[in-house]
Amino acid sequence: MSQSASEWLASGLAPMASALEGTQNLAIAEQVRSLVAAGKTVCTLTIGDFEPAHYPLPKQLLEGTAQAMRDGWTNYPPSTGIAELRTAVLGLCERRRGWRPALESVLVAGGARPVLYACYLALLDRGDKVVFATPSWNNNHYAHMVGARAVELPVGPEDNFFPDFAHIRPHLGDARLIVLNSPLNPSGTCIDRGALLQLCQAIVAENERRKAAQQRPLFLCYDQIYWMLTFGQTRHVDPVGVLPAMADYTIYVDGISKCFAATGLRVGWTVAPPPVADAMNKLLGHIGAWAPKAEQRAAAELLRDDVAIDSYLTFIRAAAGERLTLLHARLTALAERGYPIRALVPQGAIYLSAEFALVGWRDGGRVLADADQVRAWLLGEVGIATVPFAVFGAQHAEHWHRLSVGAVGVQELGDALDRLEVALGRLQPA
């Protein structure tokens, strides 16, 4: 059979690009758009983004960016980031995390994604081992893009969706990179201080062994993009904060996008050992993944202003917390009525982990035969759009879903939960 023109052109793709999967969220987003276009009411709990009507930018970012553009900050920034922002990051670390890195450790980029990808590029050769838990965000794709050997550690609600030391210990001897994200996308849970300390102590000990043997070091990539968004008694912990010696081995992923609802401004940064930061800078320089100069200047002004930071964090924690608390309370109430539903207590980020174990239940003549049919039922019959944890590599957690509160109002959310309660009343267990 002859090839079509499109198939023939696709045959010219490099094997890596040809095999690279796009985000599965796009297919869900298309289903949501189709339903909305048909007049269906849908409560969108899918996107890890912020609707400005509910989460407006801090004044310093909104007005500061506009003023910086009027002042002519519209040309190329320095490849490492403007000095004002790099210095502001140092001060933020010192004031809020209790330690101060060296200036050459700070590299600014066009959001957190380029930082994470540059970390993979800088540290991993083809076939090198990278270790991360599932569910997690995008690590499987970055591993594929650089040809690394991904070791995925399945974790579940009994683990708070974090790997414990027993999961990681067998890989310490030959891994090149361990990746952690806390607060975690997609689960909205946070790593325990004791668990992080145990891992950090093991990494330091392993690197002492490797240095004596003249072997390449083991690094920890620590994605803390949501670190200022925690709730209740939960407190964020970080590697250098629990063990200062980790400064030599930790690559932080951070930025303004989540804690300040500034996803579209594209300002992220890393704090990393200077040789690693320098390599990442060279890589990003060739890609051109720099943060816009005006946005950098506005971000620097915000990060230097503790009063403004605290004021905005009070607002965003209250706004996200109200929605997450409502979700958790209503889903827990349904569980108490006997439905196979549960939700973890929200700890951080803008996400709630929820389990809908409805496989085998019947809605009239329709049986929900698998987890994807449950997701489709929630979307089509209830008007609630969620993202299954399978999208984040956690096929073992097939009944679990990520519910994001960044683009939904409180009334809209309450109405959706009312619809869920009514729809569940129609279901019959198998």
C-alpha positions in Angstrom: 0.0 0.0 0.0 1.4 3.4 -1.0 2.0 6.1 1.6 -0.1 9.2 1.8 1.7 12.5 1.4 1.3 13.1 5.2 2.6 9.6 6.0 5.6 10.1 3.7 6.4 13.5 5.3 6.1 12.0 8.8 8.6 9.3 7.8 11.2 12.1 7.8 10.9 12.7 11.5 13.7 11.8 13.9 12.8 8.6 15.9 12.7 10.6 19.2 10.2 13.1 17.8 8.2 10.5 16.0 7.7 8.5 19.2 7.2 11.5 21.5 3.6 11.6 22.9 1.7 14.8 23.2 -0.1 15.7 26.4 -3.2 13.6 26.9 -4.8 16.7 28.5 -5.3 18.1 25.0 -7.8 15.3 24.1 -9.7 16.0 27.3 -9.7 19.7 26.6 -11.1 19.1 23.2 -13.9 17.0 24.7 -14.7 19.9 27.1 -14.7 22.4 24.3 -17.1 20.3 22.2 -19.5 19.9 25.1 -19.5 23.6 25.9 -20.0 24.5 22.3 -23.1 22.2 22.4 -24.5 24.1 25.3 -23.4 21.7 28.1 -22.5 23.2 31.5 -19.0 21.9 32.4 -17.0 22.6 35.5 -13.4 22.5 34.3 -11.2 21.0 37.0 -8.5 20.0 34.5 -6.0 22.7 33.9 -3.1 23.6 36.2 -3.7 27.3 35.4 -5.4 30.3 36.9 -8.4 32.2 35.6 -7.6 35.9 36.1 -11.2 36.7 37.0 -10.7 34.5 40.1 -7.0 34.9 40.6 -5.8 38.4 39.4 -2.1 39.1 39.2 -0.3 40.9 42.1 -0.3 44.6 41.4 3.5 44.6 41.3 3.6 42.2 38.4 0.7 43.7 36.4 1.8 47.4 36.8 5.5 46.6 37.0 5.6 44.8 33.7 3.7 47.5 31.9 5.9 50.2 33.4 9.1 48.3 32.5 7.9 48.0 28.9 7.2 51.8 28.8 10.7 52.3 30.2 12.3 50.3 27.4 13.0 47.0 29.0 12.0 45.2 25.7 15.3 44.0 24.3 17.2 40.8 25.0 17.9 40.1 28.7 21.3 38.7 29.9 21.3 35.0 29.3 21.5 34.3 33.0 18.7 36.8 33.9 18.8 40.4 34.9 21.0 41.1 38.0 18.0 42.6 39.9 16.0 39.4 39.6 18.9 37.0 40.4 19.7 39.1 43.5 16.1 39.1 44.5 16.0 35.3 44.3 19.0 35.2 46.6 17.2 37.4 49.1 14.1 35.3 48.9 16.0 32.1 49.7 17.7 33.7 52.6 14.6 35.3 54.1 12.1 32.5 53.4 14.2 29.3 53.3 17.0 30.2 55.7 20.0 29.8 53.4 21.7 32.0 50.8 23.1 30.6 47.6 25.9 32.1 45.6 24.9 34.5 42.7 26.4 32.1 40.1 24.0 29.4 41.3 20.9 31.4 40.1 19.8 31.1 36.5 16.6 32.7 35.1 14.6 31.1 32.3 11.3 31.4 30.5 9.3 29.6 33.1 9.9 26.4 35.0 9.6 24.0 32.1 12.8 25.1 30.4 14.6 24.8 33.7 13.4 21.2 34.2 14.3 20.2 30.6 17.7 21.9 30.8 18.4 20.0 34.0 17.8 16.7 32.1 19.9 17.9 29.2 22.8 19.0 31.4 23.0 15.9 33.5 21.8 12.9 31.6 23.5 11.1 28.7 21.7 8.5 26.6 21.1 5.5 28.8 21.7 7.2 32.1 19.3 6.4 34.9 16.8 8.9 36.2 14.5 8.0 39.0 11.1 9.5 39.7 7.8 8.5 41.3 4.5 8.1 39.4 2.2 10.0 39.3 4.4 12.9 38.3 4.4 15.7 35.7 6.2 15.3 32.4 9.3 13.4 33.7 8.5 10.5 31.4 8.5 12.8 28.4 11.8 14.6 29.3 13.4 11.2 29.9 12.3 10.1 26.5 13.6 13.3 24.9 17.1 12.9 26.2 17.2 9.1 25.8 17.6 8.5 29.5 16.6 5.2 31.2 13.6 6.1 33.3 12.9 4.2 36.5 9.3 5.0 37.5 8.4 4.2 41.1 4.6 3.6 41.5 3.3 5.2 44.6 -0.3 5.6 45.9 -2.5 7.2 48.6 -1.0 5.0 51.3 2.4 6.7 50.5 0.8 10.2 50.2 1.9 9.8 46.6 5.5 10.1 47.5 8.2 7.5 47.4 9.8 6.5 50.7 13.4 5.7 51.1 12.8 2.0 50.5 11.6 2.8 47.0 14.7 4.8 46.1 17.5 2.9 48.0 18.0 0.2 45.4 18.8 2.9 42.7 21.2 5.1 44.7 24.3 3.2 43.4 23.8 3.8 39.7 21.3 6.6 39.2 22.4 9.9 37.8 19.4 12.0 38.8 16.5 11.7 41.2 13.5 14.0 40.6 11.0 15.1 43.3 8.2 17.6 43.1 6.7 19.0 46.3 3.9 20.2 46.6 3.2 17.5 44.1 1.4 18.0 40.7 -1.0 16.1 40.4 -1.8 15.0 44.0 -1.6 18.3 46.0 0.4 16.5 48.7 3.7 17.4 50.2 6.8 15.4 51.2 7.5 14.7 54.8 10.5 16.4 56.4 11.8 13.1 57.8 11.5 11.3 54.5 13.3 14.1 52.7 16.1 14.2 55.3 16.7 10.5 55.0 17.0 10.7 51.3 19.3 13.7 51.4 21.6 12.0 53.9 21.8 9.0 51.6 22.6 11.2 48.6 25.4 12.9 50.5 26.8 9.6 51.6 26.6 8.1 48.1 28.4 11.1 46.7 31.2 10.8 49.2 31.6 7.2 48.0 31.5 8.3 44.3 34.0 11.1 44.9 36.5 8.7 46.4 36.0 6.3 43.5 36.2 9.2 41.0 32.7 8.5 39.7 30.1 11.0 38.4 27.9 12.5 41.2 24.3 11.8 41.9 22.0 14.9 41.7 18.5 15.7 43.0 16.2 17.8 40.9 13.7 19.4 43.3 10.7 21.0 41.7 9.2 23.4 44.2 7.2 25.6 41.9 4.2 25.5 44.3 6.2 25.8 47.5 4.5 28.9 48.9 1.0 27.4 48.3 0.5 25.2 51.3 -2.5 24.8 53.6 -3.4 24.1 57.2 -0.5 22.8 59.2 1.5 21.7 56.2 4.9 23.3 55.9 7.2 23.1 52.8 10.6 21.6 53.3 13.5 21.6 50.8 16.8 19.7 50.5 19.3 22.4 51.5 17.0 23.5 54.3 17.0 20.1 55.9 20.7 19.3 55.1 23.0 22.2 54.0 25.5 19.8 52.3 22.8 19.2 49.6 23.7 22.6 48.1 26.3 20.8 46.0 23.8 18.3 44.6 20.4 20.0 44.3 18.9 21.6 41.2 15.8 23.6 42.2 13.0 24.4 39.9 11.1 27.5 40.9 9.3 30.6 39.5 6.5 33.0 39.8 3.9 31.1 37.7 2.0 29.2 40.4 2.4 31.0 43.7 1.6 34.3 42.1 -0.9 33.1 39.4 1.5 34.4 36.7 1.6 31.4 34.4 1.7 33.5 31.2 4.5 35.8 32.3 7.0 33.0 31.8 9.5 33.8 34.6 11.2 30.8 36.2 14.6 30.1 37.7 16.9 27.5 39.1 19.2 27.5 42.1 21.9 24.9 41.3 25.5 24.1 41.8 27.5 26.6 39.7 28.9 24.1 37.2 25.4 22.8 36.6 23.8 26.3 36.4 26.5 27.2 33.9 25.8 24.2 31.7 22.1 24.9 31.8 22.7 28.5 30.8 24.6 27.4 27.7 21.9 25.0 26.7 19.1 27.5 27.2 21.1 30.2 25.4 21.1 28.1 22.3 17.4 27.5 22.6 16.6 31.1 23.5 14.4 30.1 26.4 14.9 33.4 28.2 12.3 35.1 30.4 11.0 38.5 29.0 13.1 41.3 30.4 10.1 43.5 31.5 8.5 40.6 33.4 11.9 39.9 35.0 12.1 43.4 36.3 8.6 43.3 37.7 9.2 39.9 39.3 12.4 41.3 41.0 10.3 44.2 42.5 7.8 41.7 43.9 10.3 39.3 45.3 12.0 42.1 47.2 8.7 43.2 48.8 7.8 40.9 51.7 4.7 42.9 52.5 3.4 42.5 48.9 4.4 38.8 48.9 2.5 38.1 52.2 -0.5 40.1 51.1 -0.8 38.1 47.9 -0.2 34.7 49.5 -2.9 35.5 52.0 -5.3 36.1 49.2 -4.3 33.1 46.9 -4.1 30.6 49.8 -7.6 31.7 51.0 -9.1 31.6 47.4 -7.6 28.2 46.5 -8.0 26.8 50.0 -11.7 27.7 50.1 -12.3 25.7 46.8 -10.1 22.8 47.9 -11.8 22.6 51.3 -15.3 22.6 49.6 -14.3 19.8 47.3 -12.8 17.7 50.1 -15.7 18.2 52.4 -18.4 17.4 49.8 -16.6 14.4 48.5 -15.9 13.1 52.0 -19.6 13.5 52.8 -20.5 11.4 49.8 -18.0 8.7 50.9 -19.7 8.7 54.3 -23.0 7.9 52.5 -21.5 4.8 51.1 -20.3 5.9 47.7 -16.9 4.5 46.6 -15.4 8.0 46.6 -12.6 9.5 48.7 -10.4 12.5 48.7 -7.1 13.3 50.4 -6.8 16.3 52.7 -5.3 19.1 50.5 -1.8 20.0 51.6 -0.4 22.2 48.8 -0.7 23.5 45.2 -4.1 23.9 43.6 -5.0 20.2 43.3 -7.1 17.7 45.2 -6.6 14.0 44.8 -9.9 12.2 44.5 -10.8 8.6 43.9 -13.9 7.6 42.0 -14.0 3.8 42.2 -17.2 3.5 40.2 -16.1 0.8 37.7 -19.0 -1.7 37.5 -21.6 0.7 38.7 -24.7 1.1 36.5 -26.4 4.3 35.3 -29.7 3.0 34.0 -28.8 0.6 31.2 -25.2 1.8 31.0 -22.5 0.0 33.0 -19.2 1.9 33.7 -16.9 -0.7 32.5 -13.5 0.9 33.1 -11.8 4.0 34.5 -12.0 5.9 31.3 -15.7 5.4 31.1 -16.0 6.7 34.7 -14.1 9.9 33.6 -16.4 10.2 30.5 -19.4 9.8 32.8 -18.2 12.5 35.1 -17.7 14.8 32.1 -20.8 13.9 30.0 -23.4 13.2 32.6 -22.3 15.3 35.6 -20.4 18.1 33.8 -17.2 17.8 35.8 -14.0 17.6 33.8 -11.1 15.9 35.6 -7.6 14.5 34.7 -7.0 10.8 35.6 -3.7 10.0 37.3 -3.0 7.7 34.4 -2.2 10.8 32.4 0.6 11.4 34.9 2.0 7.9 34.4 0.1 6.2 37.2 -1.9 3.5 35.5 -1.7 1.7 38.9 -3.9 4.4 40.4 -6.6 4.0 37.8 -9.5 5.4 39.9 -7.7 8.5 41.1 -8.1 11.9 39.5 -6.6 15.4 39.7 -9.1 18.1 40.4 -7.7 21.6 39.9 -9.3 24.7 41.3 -7.4 27.3 39.4 -10.1 28.1 36.8 -13.4 27.7 38.8 -15.5 29.9 41.0 -16.9 28.8 44.3 -20.5 28.9 43.2 -19.7 27.1 40.0 -17.9 24.4 42.0 -20.8 24.1 44.4 -23.2 23.7 41.6 -21.1 20.9 40.0 -20.9 19.1 43.3 -24.7 19.3 43.5 -25.0 17.7 40.1 -22.6 15.0 41.2 -24.7 14.2 44.2 -27.8 13.9 42.0 -26.1 11.8 39.4 -24.7 9.4 42.0 -28.2 8.9 43.3 -29.0 7.3 39.9 -26.2 4.8 40.1 -26.6 1.3 41.2 -23.7 -0.9 42.3 -23.0 -4.0 40.2 
